[in-house]
Amino acid sequence: MYVYVYVCVSLDRYAVNFVPRESGLHYVHVKLDGVHVPGSPYPVQVGRLDADASRVTAYGDGLYKGFTGTSGVFHVLERGSYVVCRASG
């Protein structure tokens, strides 16, 4: 996945934002004028190494339909915890 989205914070600082689509080890390649900056590519661990998707279920209207300008609500259940999520759009 290539992401070319960045925001200039100052003359020598940038912020990068990306949303990985799956858990695991990802590498963020940072280049300036086509050359890797020192330390690039940077390893980024997304999610937990011991994550078990079979322990999680989700339900609610917010997973199946949505309307612009309103919040969608759905519930995420993981054995031993409970979270209510609101997605706005």
N, C-alpha and C positions, 0 to 999 in steps of 0.2 A: 504494500500500500504506500503510495507516494502522497505526501501532504505538503503543499507549498503555501501554507497559511502562516503568516507571522505578523506581529505588530511591532513597530519601532517604538521602543520605550524611551530611548535617548539616542544620541549620536553613536554610542558604542554598545547599546544593550537592546536585545530583542526578546520578545515573548512568543512562544510557540504553543499552539493549542491543537490537539488532535484527539479523536475518540477511537481507541482500538476496538475492533469488532470481535475479538476473542481473547481469552486469557492466555497467558504464557509469556515467554521472554520475547520482547520486541527490541529493535535497535533503532535509535533516532540518529540519523545521519545529518550532521550540520556542516554546511559548506559555505565558504565565503569566496566569491569569484571562482567557483568550481573546485575549490580545494578544501578538504576536510580541515576544520579547526582543531586545535589540540584536544585530544580526548575523544573525538568523534570517530566512529559511531558510539553513542552512549547506550548502554544496556538499560532497559526499563522492564521491571517485572510487573505484569498486570495480573491482578488477582492473587490468590494464594496458591502455593504449590500443592497443598493438600486439599484443595477445594473439591467438593463432591456434589455435582449437580443433582444427583438423585435424592439429595436431602432437601431440595427446594421445590416449592410449588407456588404458582401465582394465579390469581383470579380477579375478576372485576371488569366492569364495563370499559374502563380506561385502556384495557388491553385490546379491545375489539373494535371500538369506535371512538371518534373524537370530533370536536367541532372547533373551528378557529375562534380564538379569544376566550375559550373556556378551559377549565381544568378537568382532566380526566383522572379518576381515582381507581387504583388497583391495589390489591393486597399481595404481599410476598410472605410466604410462610417457610421457615426453615426450622427443622426440628430443634426445639429449644429456644426459639425467638419468634418475634412477630413484628412486621414493619408495614405501615400504610404509606404508600407512595402517591404523590400527586405530580402529574405531568401537565405542564401548562403549554399552551400553544397559540 
